[in-house]
Amino acid sequence: MTAVLDTQVPPPAGVRDGAFGNATHLVCRACGEKSPLGPFYACMECFGPLEVGYDFPRVTREQIESGPKSIWRYAPLLPVPADIATFRSTDPGFTRLVDAGNLAADLGVRKLWVKDDSGNPTHSFKDRVVAVALSAARELGLNVLACPSTGNLANAVAAAAARAGIRSVVMVPSNLEQQKIIASAVYDTTLIAIDGNYDDVNKLASEIAGEEEGWAFVNVNVRPYYAEGSKTLAFEIAEQLGWRLPDQVVVPVASGSQLTKIDKGFSELIKLGLVEDKPVKIFGAQATGCSPIVQAYEAGHDVVAPVRPNTIAKSLAIGNPADGPYVLDVVRRTGGRIADVDDETVVRNIVRLARNEGIFAETAGGVTLGVTARLLAEGDLDPDAETVFINSGDGLKTLDAVASHVGPKTTIPPRYEAFTDFWRSYTA
């Protein structure tokens, strides 16, 4: 079968044939106007956001399964050239889907999986989106890879640029976790700290992107390609479940792009006949200290009012989320919901995940598990349905969040009787 999602629009001059694989054009998510493939992110008709449109060929499960153990096994479904696996990238993806039986029992859920993206090269899902953005930048002749970031994206951009042998510039809030600053600077990137929150950093980056030629701001002027990388989470979940879809998925929400692209990924698999068509309820998770989409959802609004972030979950601290309205559409259309939890709950659920499954999540994972537990308690998540939640990053990046909550049970001198005295009282 052939899945034709839209008609073709000629690419701009200078872009080689096949540079974007089966992608044929950009399309406005607001008005549907089509644009050529290029370094564009806003519709010229209505200034709405652009995303990638495709003319997919027939793709089989066997073709995908024979590919590399990375996101490039899904190259026919991404805006990348067919020979992408031969280029120097960090080769992210195909992270483990953990059968979380201990946690399921703790929560009272029949079947629970953790899609653990802490296993990516820089230990977050951002390696996926950056790899696709880097491919687009290369094909468009852009030679500086850049980003505004809350930390994980900066790590991924710095590492991907180092691997590709090109210059990178990353811009972060000055109060970012020290672990994430070091994990970017080690790649010898040009790291610029900005006195302000992420939205201030993003505004400055957008101004620079409009003035500097040859720069690829991965989440600004090549954002349509970048965002497609998140679809690979949906592709992997379906493949790792034996080419079927789960019943419900819980996704951390910052800009909202990950959630909307997981929904898009499931839809594309259905259109291509790679999985059986079935409904998947999609739920979003935010921290109470930065929950603009939750506030809009609970008020019944279709637009999202910006907020000033105040939460330990800095990777989710985007007060003006670009995909906010589209997140609202997805959760409402699929029968899901978006909810939030406070910082104390975040820390408690980081420890809960580690204790039950041996997975140390960053604060975003604590948010997602905390919201999962809340949605179960409030009856929104079905405990009898097969559930997947996304752990988007590694707890080693946010040590400060749990540092005061965990540590040695005691300190004793190096004598056996001291140990036995402690052990007897500890186990009593």
PEBELFEN-V826282 format. One record per pair of residues at least 6 apart in sequence whose ideal C-beta (glycine too) atoms are under 6 Angstrom apart, sorted by the first residue. I is the first residue (numbers start at 0). J is the second residue. If there is no record, write none. Layout:
I&J, I&J
This chain:
0&57, 0&272, 1&57, 2&55, 2&270, 2&271, 3&54, 4&52, 4&53, 5&52, 7&23, 8&24, 8&33, 8&35, 10&35, 10&36, 11&35, 11&37, 17&80, 18&80, 18&138, 19&36, 19&78, 20&79, 20&80, 21&53, 21&54, 21&55, 21&75, 22&51, 22&53, 22&78, 23&52, 23&54, 24&33, 24&52, 25&34, 25&49, 25&223, 26&33, 26&52, 27&42, 27&47, 27&49, 28&47, 28&48, 28&50, 29&45, 29&47, 30&44, 30&45, 30&47, 32&42, 32&44, 38&139, 38&220, 38&221, 40&49, 40&220, 40&222, 40&223, 49&223, 50&223, 51&78, 51&223, 51&227, 58&75, 58&271, 60&242, 63&72, 66&72, 67&84, 68&93, 69&90, 69&92, 69&93, 70&91, 70&92, 70&127, 70&231, 71&83, 71&84, 73&231, 73&234, 74&83, 77&131, 77&227, 78&224, 78&227, 79&134, 83&134, 87&162, 87&163, 88&130, 89&120, 89&126, 89&158, 89&159, 89&162, 91&119, 91&120, 91&126, 91&127, 91&130, 92&127, 92&231, 94&115, 94&116, 94&118, 95&115, 96&112, 96&114, 96&239, 97&113, 97&115, 99&111, 99&113, 99&356, 101&355, 101&356, 102&111, 102&355, 102&356, 103&111, 105&355, 106&375, 107&382, 108&382, 108&386, 109&383, 110&385, 111&386, 112&387, 113&390, 114&236, 114&387, 114&389, 115&358, 115&390, 116&124, 116&391, 117&392, 117&393, 119&126, 120&126, 121&154, 121&155, 121&158, 122&393, 123&151, 123&391, 123&392, 124&391, 125&151, 125&152, 125&155, 126&155, 127&228, 127&231, 128&225, 128&228, 128&229, 129&155, 129&156, 129&159, 129&217, 131&224, 131&227, 131&228, 132&217, 132&221, 132&224, 132&225, 133&159, 135&221, 135&224, 136&215, 136&221, 141&213, 141&215, 142&165, 142&213, 143&166, 143&213, 143&214, 144&156, 144&160, 144&165, 144&167, 144&215, 145&168, 145&214, 145&216, 146&152, 146&156, 146&169, 146&216, 146&217, 146&218, 147&170, 147&200, 147&201, 147&204, 148&169, 148&171, 149&197, 149&313, 149&314, 149&316, 150&175, 150&179, 150&314, 151&314, 151&392, 153&169, 153&171, 153&183, 154&182, 154&183, 156&167, 156&169, 157&167, 157&169, 157&183, 157&186, 157&188, 158&186, 160&167, 161&186, 167&188, 168&189, 169&183, 169&188, 169&190, 170&191, 170&193, 170&200, 170&204, 171&192, 172&196, 172&197, 172&200, 173&192, 173&194, 176&397, 178&396, 179&396, 183&190, 184&190, 193&200, 196&308, 197&316, 197&317, 198&318, 198&319, 204&216, 204&219, 205&219, 208&216, 208&219, 208&220, 215&221, 217&225, 218&225, 226&256, 226&260, 229&257, 229&260, 230&260, 230&263, 230&264, 232&261, 233&261, 233&264, 233&265, 234&264, 236&387, 237&244, 237&268, 237&274, 242&274, 243&274, 244&265, 244&274, 244&277, 244&279, 245&385, 245&387, 246&384, 246&385, 247&280, 247&384, 247&386, 248&281, 248&387, 249&282, 249&284, 249&367, 249&371, 249&388, 250&257, 250&258, 250&283, 250&389, 251&284, 251&315, 251&363, 251&366, 251&367, 251&391, 252&258, 252&283, 252&285, 253&315, 253&317, 254&317, 254&320, 254&321, 254&322, 255&320, 255&322, 255&323, 255&326, 256&322, 258&283, 258&326, 259&322, 259&325, 259&329, 262&281, 262&329, 265&279, 268&274, 269&276, 280&333, 280&334, 280&335, 281&329, 281&330, 281&333, 281&335, 282&335, 282&336, 283&326, 283&330, 283&337, 284&366, 284&367, 284&370, 285&293, 285&339, 286&310, 286&312, 286&315, 286&366, 287&339, 287&341, 288&309, 288&310, 289&308, 289&310, 289&316, 289&318, 290&339, 291&303, 291&306, 292&303, 292&323, 292&326, 292&337, 293&337, 293&339, 295&303, 296&327, 296&337, 303&323, 305&318, 305&319, 306&318, 307&318, 308&316, 308&318, 310&316, 310&342, 311&342, 311&362, 311&400, 312&345, 312&362, 312&363, 312&366, 314&363, 315&363, 330&336, 330&337, 336&379, 338&370, 338&373, 338&374, 340&369, 340&370, 340&373, 344&369, 345&362, 345&365, 345&366, 345&369, 346&400, 346&401, 346&404, 348&365, 348&368, 348&369, 349&360, 349&365, 349&401, 352&358, 352&360, 352&368, 353&359, 359&394, 360&390, 360&394, 361&392, 361&393, 361&394, 361&396, 361&397, 362&397, 362&400, 363&391, 363&392, 364&390, 367&388, 371&388, 374&380, 375&382, 409&421, 411&417, 411&421
